[in-house]
Amino acid sequence: MNKKKGIASLILLLAVTAYFVLFYKDKKLRFIPENADAVVLIDVKNLTRQYLFSLITHPSQWGSKTKGKGSVSLRESGITIPDFLQVFHLKGTRVSEWYSVLELKDPQKFIAFLKQQNFASKGKNIFQKDHIFLSIEGGNCIVGTSDSGFGAINKKLFQNSQKNILDADRFIQNTAGSISFLSGQKIHNFSIELKDDEIEIKNNSTPEIVDAIVSKLQQGNHFLEAELNADNIKNYTHFFNINNGDSLQISHFKATADLEQVNDTIISYGYDDNFNEIEKKTYQKIIQPNYIIDFQSRVPEKTWDYFQTKKWINAQNQFTAIPFQPNNVSRNTAGFVIKSTRKPIQQSPKLEKNYIFIRNSEMLFSSLSTLSKAEKRIISDIDYVFYGNEAQNYWVKVKAKNGKLPLILRW
């Protein structure tokens, strides 16, 4: 009887331990400043459960990831692993600027970890590696894709006695993550779901709409296809801090593009032995798009005048706001069309939907020289990226190539 009681007690202890380790979560969000306008939450314990399940069902990966001699794992680096990783964007900053705050159990141990990971010290406890910046503030570490917001974050979160503590249930409901857009007291939430071969961001549960659009787009072979109505154009211009969305008067946008590797000629000048100037030509291979872009406008004349005022159209009828030259812009009754002239392509058929579809390409991958090996490996594994919208429903899908392992074990 005592043996049975001992086994029962052990099972109960394991169950309670498993609950606290894998399910119980502190839902207080302490590291989101008041001037944040977008928040990404990652449910660490949800992902941990997904990882453990995937690992258990793929025995080939047991023991496959071993640490190098003297290396330190993230869990051993001196940081406290949060239940919810809180990533935020500050109002009025660039789209590419995102930040997060981590609690430190041992700041000195964490600094040693950063040195091992080849982070360079910039002084005043600020470190940088590639496009990742860190600032250690006492028992906390601010992580960002830029260091320009560190001062404001430090003042808002650590020097302000009235902390802005939020509840995770306002942002996320039983998914691996969420992305939320904040406007005053309103919060617009989108779930982030990690599946075996895709990541999906959405605010609804109607996948058949997405599947129907993607199925049609996959029948083509273009690198990029896009079609947007006036509301989507306005949203994009505001998102990228372009304040002329209304002035453009664009009612419909349609684009098709392919990539091509071309020889680029570089002309330089030097001198021969007799000091005569000579022309030197060198060649390099670069990736350039071939494209056709169709803009429809509510008031075509006004849109054309606006572009000329901005000096986006030159005397040769080239659209200079697009850096890839040469191109030609021509007017029609509904608006105007921009075509690359090196290798013209045909516009894909209209679907009368709102979408952006980007297909992965080896040429795109080869041109991303500034990325790290890990980032290149992830990007090379992507099949396509899709954005879609219908009424108040939005989707973003990152589809990976089919593989033997689920994404959580691949990436």
Backbone hydrogen bonds in HBPLUS format (Angstrom, degrees):
<---DONOR---> <-ACCEPTOR-->    atom                        ^
c    i                          cat <-CA-CA->   ^        H-A-AA   ^      H-
h    n   atom  resd res      DA  || num        DHA   H-A  angle D-A-AA Bond
n    s   type  num  typ     dist DA aas  dist angle  dist       angle   num
A0005-LYS N   A0001-MET O   2.93 MM   4  6.28 158.2  1.98 152.0 158.3     1
A0006-GLY N   A0002-ASN O   2.89 MM   4  6.10 148.6  1.99 142.1 150.9     2
A0007-ILE N   A0003-LYS O   2.98 MM   4  6.27 155.2  2.04 146.9 152.9     3
A0008-ALA N   A0004-LYS O   2.87 MM   4  6.11 161.1  1.91 150.1 155.7     4
A0009-SER N   A0005-LYS O   2.84 MM   4  6.00 155.5  1.90 145.1 152.0     5
A0010-LEU N   A0006-GLY O   2.93 MM   4  6.13 152.8  2.01 142.5 150.0     6
A0011-ILE N   A0007-ILE O   2.89 MM   4  6.16 158.7  1.93 150.4 156.0     7
A0012-LEU N   A0008-ALA O   2.91 MM   4  6.12 159.6  1.96 147.3 153.2     8
A0013-LEU N   A0009-SER O   2.85 MM   4  6.06 155.5  1.91 145.5 152.6     9
A0014-LEU N   A0010-LEU O   2.87 MM   4  6.12 158.9  1.91 149.7 155.3    10
A0015-ALA N   A0011-ILE O   2.87 MM   4  6.07 154.2  1.93 147.0 154.6    11
A0016-VAL N   A0012-LEU O   2.91 MM   4  6.15 162.3  1.94 151.4 155.6    12
A0017-THR N   A0013-LEU O   2.90 MM   4  6.07 161.0  1.94 148.0 153.8    13
A0018-ALA N   A0014-LEU O   2.80 MM   4  5.96 160.2  1.84 147.5 153.2    14
A0019-TYR N   A0015-ALA O   2.94 MM   4  6.15 151.8  2.02 144.5 152.3    15
A0020-PHE N   A0016-VAL O   3.09 MM   4  6.38 164.4  2.11 152.6 155.1    16
A0021-VAL N   A0017-THR O   2.88 MM   4  6.02 153.9  1.95 150.7 159.0    17
A0022-LEU N   A0018-ALA O   2.81 MM   4  5.65 161.1  1.84 147.4 152.5    18
A0023-PHE N   A0019-TYR O   2.79 MM   4  4.96 147.6  1.89 133.3 141.1    19
A0024-TYR N   A0019-TYR O   2.76 MM   5  5.97 159.7  1.80 152.7 156.0    20
A0168-ALA N   A0027-LYS O   2.86 MM 141  5.00 156.5  1.92 146.8 153.4    21
A0029-LEU N   A0166-LEU O   2.76 MM 137  4.94 177.0  1.76 150.6 151.0    22
A0166-LEU N   A0029-LEU O   3.01 MM 137  4.94 161.4  2.05 138.1 139.7    23
A0036-ALA N   A0033-PRO O   3.19 MM   3  5.62 150.0  2.29 119.6 118.5    24
A0091-LYS N   A0035-ASN O   2.88 MM  56  5.80 175.6  1.88 170.2 169.7    25
A0037-ASP N   A0089-HIS O   2.95 MM  52  6.02 152.3  2.03 153.7 162.6    26
A0182-LEU N   A0037-ASP O   2.91 MM 145  4.75 160.0  1.95 119.4 125.8    27
A0089-HIS N   A0038-ALA O   2.90 MM  51  5.17 150.5  1.99 150.1 150.9    28
A0039-VAL N   A0180-SER O   2.84 MM 141  5.15 156.5  1.89 146.6 153.9    29
A0180-SER N   A0039-VAL O   2.74 MM 141  5.15 160.8  1.78 152.1 159.0    30
A0040-VAL N   A0087-VAL O   2.64 MM  47  4.94 170.3  1.65 155.0 158.4    31
A0087-VAL N   A0040-VAL O   2.86 MM  47  4.94 170.9  1.87 160.1 160.6    32
A0041-LEU N   A0178-SER O   2.89 MM 137  5.26 153.7  1.96 142.8 151.6    33
A0178-SER N   A0041-LEU O   2.92 MM 137  5.26 144.1  2.05 145.7 151.6    34
A0042-ILE N   A0085-LEU O   3.01 MM  43  4.99 151.6  2.09 138.3 146.6    35
A0085-LEU N   A0042-ILE O   2.95 MM  43  4.99 156.3  2.00 146.2 147.2    36
A0043-ASP N   A0176-ALA O   2.87 MM 133  5.25 159.5  1.91 137.2 143.2    37
A0047-LEU N   A0043-ASP O   3.06 MM   4  6.37 162.6  2.09 155.1 159.6    38
A0044-VAL N   A0083-ASP O   2.99 MM  39  5.33 141.4  2.14 140.0 148.7    39
A0048-THR N   A0044-VAL O   2.86 MM   4  6.07 146.3  1.97 141.0 151.4    40
A0049-ARG N   A0045-LYS O   2.99 MM   4  6.19 156.5  2.05 144.6 149.2    41
A0050-GLN N   A0046-ASN O   3.05 MM   4  6.36 158.8  2.10 146.8 152.9    42
A0051-TYR N   A0047-LEU O   2.80 MM   4  6.01 158.1  1.85 149.5 155.7    43
A0052-LEU N   A0048-THR O   2.91 MM   4  6.14 164.5  1.94 151.5 155.2    44
A0053-PHE N   A0049-ARG O   2.96 MM   4  6.13 164.8  1.99 151.5 155.7    45
A0054-SER N   A0050-GLN O   2.93 MM   4  6.11 163.6  1.96 149.5 154.4    46
A0055-LEU N   A0051-TYR O   2.83 MM   4  5.99 155.0  1.89 149.3 157.1    47
A0056-ILE N   A0052-LEU O   2.88 MM   4  6.06 158.8  1.92 149.5 154.8    48
A0057-THR N   A0053-PHE O   3.06 MM   4  6.26 153.6  2.13 146.8 153.5    49
A0058-HIS N   A0055-LEU O   3.20 MM   3  5.16 160.0  2.24 101.5 107.2    50
A0061-GLN N   A0058-HIS O   2.97 MM   3  5.95 170.8  1.98 132.0 134.7    51
A0062-TRP N   A0059-PRO O   3.04 MM   3  5.31 165.8  2.06 113.0 117.6    52
A0064-SER N   A0061-GLN O   3.10 MM   3  5.08 169.6  2.11 121.1 119.2    53
A0071-SER N   A0068-GLY O   3.06 MM   3  5.38 166.3  2.08 128.9 129.9    54
A0076-GLU N   A0073-SER O   3.04 MM   3  5.21 138.6  2.21 101.1 113.1    55
A0077-SER N   A0074-LEU O   3.17 MM   3  5.02 165.0  2.19 106.2 108.6    56
A0105-LYS N   A0078-GLY O   2.69 MM  27  5.21 143.0  1.82 139.3 150.9    57
A0106-ASP N   A0078-GLY O   3.07 MM  28  4.66 161.9  2.10 133.3 133.2    58
A0080-THR N   A0103-GLU O   2.85 MM  23  5.47 164.2  1.87 154.3 151.0    59
A0088-PHE N   A0099-TYR O   2.76 MM  11  5.37 158.3  1.80 151.7 159.3    60
A0099-TYR N   A0088-PHE O   2.87 MM  11  5.37 162.1  1.90 154.7 160.8    61
A0093-THR N   A0090-LEU O   3.23 MM   3  5.84 156.9  2.29 140.3 138.4    62
A0097-GLU N   A0094-ARG O   3.08 MM   3  5.48 166.2  2.10 114.8 119.2    63
A0145-THR N   A0098-TRP O   3.07 MM  47  5.74 145.5  2.20 153.8 163.6    64
A0100-SER N   A0143-VAL O   2.79 MM  43  5.14 141.9  1.93 149.7 156.1    65
A0143-VAL N   A0100-SER O   2.75 MM  43  5.14 171.2  1.76 156.4 159.5    66
A0102-LEU N   A0141-CYS O   2.85 MM  39  5.13 161.3  1.88 147.3 153.3    67
A0141-CYS N   A0102-LEU O   2.78 MM  39  5.13 151.5  1.86 152.4 158.9    68
A0104-LEU N   A0139-GLY O   2.80 MM  35  5.07 167.8  1.81 144.8 141.4    69
A0110-PHE N   A0106-ASP O   3.02 MM   4  6.31 149.7  2.11 151.8 161.4    70
A0111-ILE N   A0107-PRO O   2.92 MM   4  6.23 152.4  2.00 149.6 156.8    71
A0112-ALA N   A0108-GLN O   3.08 MM   4  6.33 153.9  2.15 143.3 149.8    72
A0113-PHE N   A0109-LYS O   3.02 MM   4  6.29 146.1  2.13 138.4 147.9    73
A0114-LEU N   A0110-PHE O   2.92 MM   4  6.27 151.4  2.00 148.9 156.4    74
A0115-LYS N   A0111-ILE O   3.09 MM   4  6.40 155.5  2.15 147.5 153.2    75
A0116-GLN N   A0112-ALA O   3.06 MM   4  6.33 150.5  2.15 142.6 150.7    76
A0117-GLN N   A0113-PHE O   3.00 MM   4  6.31 138.9  2.18 142.0 153.4    77
A0117-GLN N   A0114-LEU O   3.09 MM   3  5.00 123.9  2.42  91.6 106.2    78
A0119-PHE N   A0114-LEU O   2.95 MM   5  5.33 168.4  1.96 150.1 149.0    79
A0118-ASN N   A0115-LYS O   3.07 MM   3  5.00 158.1  2.12 104.7 107.6    80
A0120-ALA N   A0128-GLN O   2.82 MM   8  5.27 165.0  1.84 152.3 147.1    81
A0128-GLN N   A0120-ALA O   2.87 MM   8  5.27 148.7  1.97 141.3 151.6    82
A0122-LYS N   A0126-ILE O   2.72 MM   4  5.33 176.1  1.72 158.8 157.5    83
A0126-ILE N   A0123-GLY O   3.12 MM   3  5.63 142.7  2.27 112.3 121.1    84
A0136-ILE N   A0125-ASN O   3.01 MM  11  5.52 163.8  2.04 156.5 160.5    85
A0127-PHE N   A0134-LEU O   2.81 MM   7  5.09 157.1  1.86 144.2 151.7    86
A0134-LEU N   A0127-PHE O   2.84 MM   7  5.09 153.8  1.91 147.9 149.7    87
A0129-LYS N   A0132-ILE O   2.99 MM   3  5.40 158.7  2.03 154.5 161.0    88
A0132-ILE N   A0129-LYS O   2.98 MM   3  5.40 159.4  2.02 131.3 138.0    89
A0133-PHE N   A0144-GLY O   2.81 MM  11  5.23 170.4  1.82 165.3 166.0    90
A0144-GLY N   A0133-PHE O   2.88 MM  11  5.23 158.1  1.93 151.0 153.2    91
A0135-SER N   A0142-ILE O   2.86 MM   7  5.08 148.9  1.95 143.5 152.8    92
A0142-ILE N   A0135-SER O   2.80 MM   7  5.08 164.9  1.82 153.6 153.0    93
A0137-GLU N   A0140-ASN O   2.78 MM   3  5.19 153.9  1.85 145.2 153.5    94
A0140-ASN N   A0137-GLU O   3.08 MM   3  5.19 150.1  2.17 114.6 123.6    95
A0150-PHE N   A0147-ASP O   3.42 MM   3  5.54 166.7  2.44 106.5 110.3    96
A0153-ILE N   A0149-GLY O   3.02 MM   4  6.17 161.9  2.06 157.3 162.8    97
A0154-ASN N   A0150-PHE O   2.90 MM   4  6.02 164.0  1.93 152.7 157.2    98
A0155-LYS N   A0151-GLY O   3.06 MM   4  6.26 154.3  2.12 144.4 151.2    99
A0156-LYS N   A0152-ALA O   2.93 MM   4  6.08 159.2  1.97 147.8 153.5   100
A0157-LEU N   A0153-ILE O   2.87 MM   4  5.86 169.8  1.88 157.4 159.9   101
A0158-PHE N   A0154-ASN O   3.02 MM   4  5.36 150.5  2.11 129.7 139.0   102
A0159-GLN N   A0154-ASN O   3.23 MM   5  6.60 130.9  2.49 148.4 158.4   103
A0170-ARG N   A0167-ASP O   3.07 MM   3  5.81 162.8  2.10 120.0 125.3   104
A0171-PHE N   A0168-ALA O   2.88 MM   3  5.44 160.7  1.92 118.3 124.9   105
A0172-ILE N   A0168-ALA O   3.02 MM   4  6.13 156.6  2.07 161.5 168.9   106
A0177-GLY N   A0192-ILE O   3.15 MM  15  4.67 134.0  2.37 146.0 141.6   107
A0192-ILE N   A0177-GLY O   2.78 MM  15  4.67 151.7  1.86 133.4 124.2   108
A0179-ILE N   A0190-PHE O   2.86 MM  11  5.25 156.5  1.91 150.2 158.2   109
A0190-PHE N   A0179-ILE O   2.88 MM  11  5.25 136.0  2.07 141.6 155.6   110
A0181-PHE N   A0188-HIS O   2.97 MM   7  5.17 155.3  2.03 137.9 144.4   111
A0188-HIS N   A0181-PHE O   2.99 MM   7  5.17 166.9  2.00 146.3 150.4   112
A0183-SER N   A0186-LYS O   2.97 MM   3  5.19 169.4  1.98 152.5 154.4   113
A0186-LYS N   A0183-SER O   3.03 MM   3  5.19 152.8  2.11 130.7 127.5   114
A0191-SER N   A0202-LYS O   2.75 MM  11  5.49 135.9  1.94 178.7 164.1   115
A0202-LYS N   A0191-SER O   3.05 MM  11  5.49 149.9  2.15 143.0 152.4   116
A0193-GLU N   A0200-GLU O   2.86 MM   7  5.25 165.6  1.88 152.9 157.7   117
A0200-GLU N   A0193-GLU O   2.97 MM   7  5.25 163.4  2.00 149.4 154.6   118
A0195-LYS N   A0198-GLU O   2.86 MM   3  5.25 166.9  1.87 178.8 176.6   119
A0407-LEU N   A0196-ASP O   2.82 MM 211  5.52 142.4  1.96 128.2 140.3   120
A0400-ALA N   A0197-ASP O   2.86 MM 203  5.21 165.2  1.88 147.9 150.5   121
A0199-ILE N   A0398-VAL O   2.94 MM 199  5.14 154.8  2.00 140.0 148.1   122
A0398-VAL N   A0199-ILE O   2.83 MM 199  5.14 166.3  1.85 156.0 160.7   123
A0201-ILE N   A0396-VAL O   2.72 MM 195  4.94 166.3  1.74 154.8 159.2   124
A0396-VAL N   A0201-ILE O   2.73 MM 195  4.94 141.2  1.88 148.9 154.2   125
A0209-ILE N   A0206-THR O   3.35 MM   3  6.19 152.5  2.43 120.7 124.9   126
A0211-ASP N   A0207-PRO O   2.91 MM   4  6.14 168.8  1.92 160.2 163.7   127
A0212-ALA N   A0208-GLU O   3.07 MM   4  6.11 151.0  2.15 139.1 145.4   128
A0213-ILE N   A0209-ILE O   3.31 MM   4  6.62 160.0  2.35 146.9 151.1   129
A0214-VAL N   A0210-VAL O   2.90 MM   4  6.08 178.0  1.90 167.1 167.5   130
A0215-SER N   A0211-ASP O   2.93 MM   4  5.87 154.0  2.00 140.4 147.8   131
A0216-LYS N   A0212-ALA O   3.38 MM   4  6.60 151.9  2.46 138.7 144.3   132
A0217-LEU N   A0213-ILE O   3.05 MM   4  6.37 159.9  2.09 152.1 158.2   133
A0218-GLN N   A0214-VAL O   2.87 MM   4  6.03 151.2  1.96 154.3 161.2   134
A0219-GLN N   A0216-LYS O   3.21 MM   3  5.49 151.9  2.29 103.8 112.1   135
A0220-GLY N   A0217-LEU O   3.15 MM   3  5.75 158.9  2.19 113.9 119.8   136
A0223-PHE N   A0257-ALA O   3.06 MM  34  5.83 120.4  2.43 140.7 156.3   137
A0359-ARG N   A0223-PHE O   2.79 MM 136  4.97 165.2  1.81 149.5 154.3   138
A0224-LEU N   A0257-ALA O   3.05 MM  33  5.05 160.0  2.09 144.3 143.1   139
A0257-ALA N   A0224-LEU O   2.97 MM  33  5.05 153.1  2.05 144.9 144.1   140
A0225-GLU N   A0357-PHE O   2.96 MM 132  5.21 151.7  2.04 146.2 154.4   141
A0357-PHE N   A0225-GLU O   2.77 MM 132  5.21 163.0  1.80 165.7 170.5   142
A0226-ALA N   A0255-ALA O   2.99 MM  29  5.16 153.3  2.06 150.9 149.5   143
A0255-ALA N   A0226-ALA O   2.96 MM  29  5.16 161.5  2.00 141.0 143.2   144
A0227-GLU N   A0355-TYR O   2.91 MM 128  5.45 161.0  1.95 156.0 157.3   145
A0355-TYR N   A0227-GLU O   2.83 MM 128  5.45 154.7  1.89 150.4 159.1   146
A0228-LEU N   A0253-PHE O   2.90 MM  25  5.15 155.3  1.96 142.1 149.6   147
A0253-PHE N   A0228-LEU O   2.92 MM  25  5.15 152.8  1.99 155.0 158.3   148
A0233-ILE N   A0229-ASN O   3.02 MM   4  6.26 158.9  2.07 154.9 161.5   149
A0234-LYS N   A0230-ALA O   2.96 MM   4  6.16 157.8  2.01 148.4 154.2   150
A0235-ASN N   A0231-ASP O   2.94 MM   4  6.21 155.8  2.00 146.7 153.3   151
A0236-TYR N   A0232-ASN O   2.94 MM   4  6.15 159.3  1.98 150.1 155.1   152
A0237-THR N   A0233-ILE O   3.00 MM   4  6.22 162.5  2.03 151.3 155.7   153
A0238-HIS N   A0234-LYS O   3.06 MM   4  6.24 157.9  2.11 148.4 154.2   154
A0239-PHE N   A0235-ASN O   2.88 MM   4  6.01 154.4  1.94 145.5 153.4   155
A0240-PHE N   A0236-TYR O   3.06 MM   4  6.24 153.0  2.14 149.5 154.9   156
A0242-ILE N   A0237-THR O   2.57 MM   5  4.74 155.5  1.63 172.9 163.7   157
A0241-ASN N   A0238-HIS O   3.03 MM   3  4.93 154.5  2.10 109.2 109.5   158
A0248-LEU N   A0244-ASN O   3.06 MM   4  6.24 141.0  2.22 152.6 161.3   159
A0249-GLN N   A0246-ASP O   3.28 MM   3  5.67 138.2  2.46 105.9 115.2   160
A0298-ARG N   A0249-GLN O   3.01 MM  49  5.80 157.6  2.06 163.1 170.0   161
A0251-SER N   A0296-GLN O   2.76 MM  45  5.59 155.0  1.82 138.5 146.8   162
A0252-HIS N   A0296-GLN O   3.30 MM  44  5.00 152.5  2.38 133.7 129.6   163
A0296-GLN N   A0252-HIS O   2.91 MM  44  5.00 166.5  1.93 150.5 150.0   164
A0254-LYS N   A0294-ASP O   2.98 MM  40  5.06 148.0  2.08 144.8 152.4   165
A0294-ASP N   A0254-LYS O   2.71 MM  40  5.06 172.1  1.72 161.7 164.6   166
A0256-THR N   A0292-ILE O   3.06 MM  36  5.57 151.3  2.15 153.2 162.1   167
A0292-ILE N   A0256-THR O   3.00 MM  36  5.57 150.0  2.10 158.2 164.8   168
A0258-ASP N   A0290-ASN O   2.85 MM  32  5.27 156.1  1.91 153.2 161.3   169
A0290-ASN N   A0258-ASP O   2.81 MM  32  5.27 157.8  1.86 146.4 153.5   170
A0260-GLU N   A0288-GLN O   2.86 MM  28  5.44 144.7  1.99 150.1 161.5   171
A0288-GLN N   A0260-GLU O   2.87 MM  28  5.44 171.6  1.87 162.1 162.5   172
A0262-VAL N   A0286-ILE O   2.87 MM  24  5.57 163.8  1.89 165.8 168.9   173
A0286-ILE N   A0262-VAL O   2.91 MM  24  5.57 161.8  1.95 161.6 166.8   174
A0264-ASP N   A0284-GLN O   2.68 MM  20  5.25 177.5  1.68 163.0 164.0   175
A0284-GLN N   A0264-ASP O   3.01 MM  20  5.25 150.7  2.10 140.9 150.2   176
A0266-ILE N   A0282-THR O   2.79 MM  16  5.18 172.8  1.79 158.6 159.7   177
A0282-THR N   A0266-ILE O   2.95 MM  16  5.18 159.7  2.00 147.2 153.9   178
A0268-SER N   A0280-LYS O   2.90 MM  12  5.18 165.2  1.92 151.6 156.6   179
A0280-LYS N   A0268-SER O   2.75 MM  12  5.18 172.1  1.75 159.7 157.1   180
A0270-GLY N   A0278-ILE O   2.96 MM   8  5.39 163.6  1.98 154.9 160.3   181
A0278-ILE N   A0270-GLY O   2.82 MM   8  5.39 162.9  1.85 137.8 142.1   182
A0272-ASP N   A0276-ASN O   3.01 MM   4  5.47 151.3  2.09 140.0 147.2   183
A0275-PHE N   A0272-ASP O   2.95 MM   3  5.15 156.5  2.01 117.5 117.9   184
A0340-SER N   A0291-TYR O   3.00 MM  49  5.47 164.2  2.03 155.5 154.2   185
A0293-ILE N   A0338-ILE O   2.82 MM  45  5.07 159.8  1.86 150.0 156.7   186
A0338-ILE N   A0293-ILE O   2.82 MM  45  5.07 163.3  1.85 150.3 155.9   187
A0295-PHE N   A0336-PHE O   2.97 MM  41  5.52 170.3  1.98 177.1 178.7   188
A0336-PHE N   A0295-PHE O   3.06 MM  41  5.52 156.6  2.11 148.6 155.6   189
A0297-SER N   A0334-ALA O   2.91 MM  37  6.20 168.5  1.92 163.2 161.7   190
A0302-LYS N   A0299-VAL O   3.02 MM   3  5.45 118.3  2.42 111.2 125.6   191
A0303-THR N   A0299-VAL O   3.07 MM   4  6.36 158.6  2.12 157.0 163.8   192
A0304-TRP N   A0300-PRO O   2.92 MM   4  6.11 164.1  1.95 154.8 158.9   193
A0305-ASP N   A0301-GLU O   2.96 MM   4  6.16 161.5  2.00 147.9 153.0   194
A0306-TYR N   A0302-LYS O   2.91 MM   4  6.09 150.6  2.00 142.9 151.4   195
A0307-PHE N   A0303-THR O   3.02 MM   4  6.30 159.0  2.06 152.2 156.5   196
A0308-GLN N   A0304-TRP O   3.05 MM   4  6.32 153.6  2.12 147.2 154.7   197
A0309-THR N   A0305-ASP O   2.86 MM   4  6.09 150.9  1.94 146.1 154.5   198
A0310-LYS N   A0306-TYR O   3.00 MM   4  6.28 149.4  2.10 146.0 154.1   199
A0312-TRP N   A0307-PHE O   2.91 MM   5  5.32 169.0  1.92 163.2 160.3   200
A0311-LYS N   A0308-GLN O   2.96 MM   3  4.73 149.4  2.05  96.3 105.8   201
A0320-THR N   A0312-TRP O   2.66 MM   8  4.96 135.8  1.85 138.1 147.1   202
A0314-ASN N   A0318-GLN O   3.16 MM   4  5.60 156.5  2.22 147.3 153.0   203
A0317-ASN N   A0314-ASN O   3.06 MM   3  5.40 153.1  2.13 119.0 119.5   204
A0329-VAL N   A0317-ASN O   2.86 MM  12  5.58 158.5  1.91 154.2 156.5   205
A0322-ILE N   A0319-PHE O   3.39 MM   3  6.16 163.8  2.42 116.3 120.5   206
A0341-THR N   A0326-PRO O   3.26 MM  15  5.94 164.0  2.29 126.6 130.0   207
A0328-ASN N   A0339-LYS O   2.78 MM  11  5.37 147.0  1.89 148.1 159.3   208
A0339-LYS N   A0328-ASN O   2.90 MM  11  5.37 163.4  1.92 152.1 156.6   209
A0330-SER N   A0337-VAL O   2.92 MM   7  5.41 159.0  1.96 152.0 158.3   210
A0337-VAL N   A0330-SER O   2.81 MM   7  5.41 155.1  1.87 155.8 164.1   211
A0332-ASN N   A0335-GLY O   2.91 MM   3  5.36 163.2  1.93 138.5 136.1   212
A0389-ASN N   A0354-ASN O   3.08 MM  35  5.33 146.1  2.20 143.7 142.3   213
A0356-ILE N   A0387-TYR O   2.89 MM  31  5.02 143.5  2.02 136.4 141.2   214
A0387-TYR N   A0356-ILE O   2.87 MM  31  5.02 150.5  1.96 145.8 153.6   215
A0358-ILE N   A0385-VAL O   2.90 MM  27  5.19 170.1  1.91 158.0 161.4   216
A0385-VAL N   A0358-ILE O   2.88 MM  27  5.19 153.5  1.95 145.5 154.4   217
A0360-ASN N   A0383-ASP O   2.97 MM  23  5.41 172.8  1.97 145.8 143.6   218
A0365-PHE N   A0361-SER O   3.05 MM   4  6.37 163.3  2.08 152.4 156.7   219
A0366-SER N   A0362-GLU O   2.95 MM   4  6.14 155.4  2.01 146.8 152.7   220
A0367-SER N   A0364-LEU O   3.15 MM   3  5.35 141.1  2.31 101.6 112.5   221
A0368-LEU N   A0365-PHE O   3.27 MM   3  5.54 163.2  2.30 108.8 113.9   222
A0376-LYS N   A0372-SER O   2.90 MM   4  6.13 158.4  1.95 152.5 158.8   223
A0377-ARG N   A0373-LYS O   2.90 MM   4  6.08 152.9  1.97 146.3 153.9   224
A0378-ILE N   A0374-ALA O   3.06 MM   4  6.32 155.7  2.12 146.7 152.6   225
A0379-ILE N   A0375-GLU O   2.99 MM   4  6.19 168.8  2.01 151.3 154.3   226
A0380-SER N   A0376-LYS O   2.89 MM   4  5.97 158.9  1.94 148.4 154.3   227
A0381-ASP N   A0378-ILE O   3.05 MM   3  5.22 140.9  2.21 100.8 112.4   228
A0382-ILE N   A0379-ILE O   3.11 MM   3  5.35 160.5  2.15 108.4 114.5   229
A0401-LYS N   A0381-ASP O   2.85 MM  20  5.80 165.4  1.87 169.6 167.0   230
A0383-ASP N   A0399-LYS O   2.64 MM  16  5.47 159.3  1.68 145.0 151.8   231
A0384-TYR N   A0399-LYS O   3.19 MM  15  5.37 154.1  2.26 136.6 143.5   232
A0399-LYS N   A0384-TYR O   2.91 MM  15  5.37 156.0  1.97 160.5 166.9   233
A0386-PHE N   A0397-LYS O   2.82 MM  11  5.08 160.2  1.86 151.5 157.6   234
A0397-LYS N   A0386-PHE O   2.81 MM  11  5.08 159.4  1.85 145.5 152.4   235
A0388-GLY N   A0395-TRP O   2.95 MM   7  5.14 161.6  1.99 143.5 144.9   236
A0395-TRP N   A0388-GLY O   2.94 MM   7  5.14 154.0  2.01 150.5 148.5   237
A0390-GLU N   A0393-ASN O   2.93 MM   3  5.23 159.4  1.97 146.9 152.9   238
A0393-ASN N   A0390-GLU O   2.91 MM   3  5.23 162.4  1.94 132.2 135.4   239
A0409-LEU N   A0406-PRO O   3.03 MM   3  5.65 150.3  2.12 117.0 125.3   240
A0410-ARG N   A0406-PRO O   3.05 MM   4  6.29 136.9  2.24 142.2 154.5   241
A0410-ARG N   A0407-LEU O   2.95 MM   3  4.78 123.9  2.27  92.8 108.9   242
A0411-TRP N   A0407-LEU O   2.81 MM   4  5.72 174.5  1.82 163.2 162.3   243
